[in-house]
Structure formats: C-alpha cells, structure tokens
Amino acid sequence: MDLDSKYIQKTPNSSDHFVIDMWNCKYLEDDKIIHDILIVSAKAAGATVLHAHTHHFGVGQGVSGVVILAESHISIHTWPERNFVAFDIFMCGETNPDLSLKVLENEFKPTKINIKKMKRGLISKNNDH
C-alpha cells in the first residue's frame, strides 16, 4: 500500500509531533535556563508562546516543563541521575518544528539523540479518516 498517495501530507488540521530522547545533555537541573531555551525553540519555529512553566524537583533531581503554544506545545522531562532528557514537540499551523529541534540540539548538546517524527490528524483523500 502506498501511504504517501493515500494521505494528504499537509492539511489545515494536521500536526507535526516529534518525540525526542537525548542523552548526556547540559542543564539537566537548571529550570531557568531550560525555561528560556524552550521559549527560544518555540519562537524559532514560528510558534506563538501563550504560557511557559518549569519545575525543578530539588537538588540532584530533574526538571519538568511545558510551553503552551497557540499551535500546541513543547514539553521536557529531565533525569539527571540517568543523564537523560525526553522532549515532546507538537505543532500545527504555519510552524516548523525542525527549527525548534535544532535549537534544542544546539543548546542541550547531547552526545546521543533519538528522534521520532509523526504526522497527526492526517485526512485520507477519500475523507474517511
């Protein structure tokens, strides 16, 4: 089955969803720097930041954070004890999440990265979902 011909690649309702794992990154416990990097990464993609919040769980522990966008969200969860970071970039509209990803890679400087890119909300050409 040729999925590319079955589905419309970009519709007004489709979104890009990136699930990203990074290892051996910088800033695993610095909620202030993480907050700023998330905002910069959202703006780099052309997204509209509505709200941003990060929370540090204490000395030696990680940070969780989310940037709520008019176009969806970016989230982060860090585990300093494992030298691991999990990101979620979910964007729709006239945004470019690859530009967000580039900022995250450049700032967190992982030694290893695993990226899964998905299209969400694709509509079949026959409109049968």
C-alpha positions in Angstrom: 0.0 0.0 0.0 1.3 3.4 -1.0 0.5 5.5 2.1 2.0 8.7 0.5 -0.6 8.6 -2.2 -3.4 7.7 0.1 -3.0 10.6 2.5 -2.8 14.3 2.1 0.6 15.3 3.6 -0.4 18.8 4.9 -4.0 19.7 5.8 -5.3 22.6 7.9 -5.9 20.0 10.7 -2.7 18.0 10.5 0.1 18.5 13.0 3.8 17.5 13.4 4.6 15.5 16.5 8.2 14.9 17.5 9.2 12.6 20.3 12.9 13.2 21.2 15.2 11.4 23.6 18.6 12.9 24.4 21.5 11.7 26.5 24.4 13.4 28.3 22.9 16.9 27.9 23.7 20.2 29.6 21.4 22.0 32.0 19.6 18.9 33.4 18.8 20.7 36.7 18.6 24.3 35.6 14.9 25.2 35.3 15.6 28.8 34.5 17.9 28.0 31.5 15.5 25.3 30.4 12.6 27.7 30.5 14.4 30.2 28.3 15.6 27.5 25.8 12.1 26.2 25.4 10.7 29.7 24.7 13.5 30.3 22.2 12.9 27.0 20.5 9.2 27.7 20.1 9.8 31.1 18.7 12.4 29.8 16.3 9.7 27.5 14.8 7.4 30.5 14.3 5.1 29.4 17.1 3.1 31.7 19.4 4.0 31.3 23.1 1.0 31.6 25.4 2.4 30.3 28.7 5.6 28.6 29.9 6.3 26.9 33.2 9.2 24.8 34.5 9.6 23.0 37.8 12.8 21.7 39.4 12.2 18.8 41.8 15.2 19.6 44.1 18.9 19.1 44.3 20.0 16.1 42.3 16.6 15.8 40.7 15.2 16.7 37.3 13.1 19.4 35.8 9.7 19.1 34.0 8.4 21.9 31.9 5.9 22.9 29.2 5.4 25.7 26.8 1.8 26.1 25.8 1.6 27.4 22.2 -1.3 28.7 20.2 -0.2 25.9 17.8 0.1 23.2 20.6 3.0 22.6 23.0 6.6 21.7 23.8 7.4 19.7 26.9 10.5 18.5 28.7 11.3 16.0 31.4 14.9 15.6 32.7 16.5 12.8 34.7 20.0 13.9 35.8 20.7 10.6 37.5 20.3 8.9 34.1 21.8 11.8 32.1 18.6 11.7 30.0 16.1 14.2 28.7 12.7 13.5 27.0 11.1 16.2 24.8 7.8 16.4 23.0 7.2 18.9 20.3 3.7 19.1 18.9 2.9 21.8 16.4 0.3 22.7 13.8 -0.3 25.6 11.6 2.4 27.5 9.8 5.2 26.4 12.1 8.5 24.5 11.5 9.2 22.1 14.5 12.5 21.2 12.8 13.7 24.6 13.8 12.7 24.0 17.4 14.6 20.7 17.4 17.7 22.5 16.0 17.6 24.9 19.0 17.2 22.1 21.5 20.1 20.2 19.9 22.4 23.2 19.8 21.7 24.3 23.4 21.5 21.0 25.2 24.4 19.5 23.3 23.5 15.8 23.6 26.1 13.1 22.8 23.2 10.8 21.6 19.8 11.6 20.2 16.8 9.5 19.1 14.0 11.3 17.2 10.6 10.0 16.1 8.7 12.3 13.8 5.0 11.7 13.2 2.2 13.4 11.3 -1.0 13.7 13.4 -4.5 14.3 12.1 -4.0 13.3 8.5 -7.1 13.1 6.5 -7.4 10.5 3.7 -8.1 11.7 0.2 -11.5 9.9 0.5 -12.2 11.8 3.7 -12.9 8.6 5.5 -10.3 9.3 8.2 
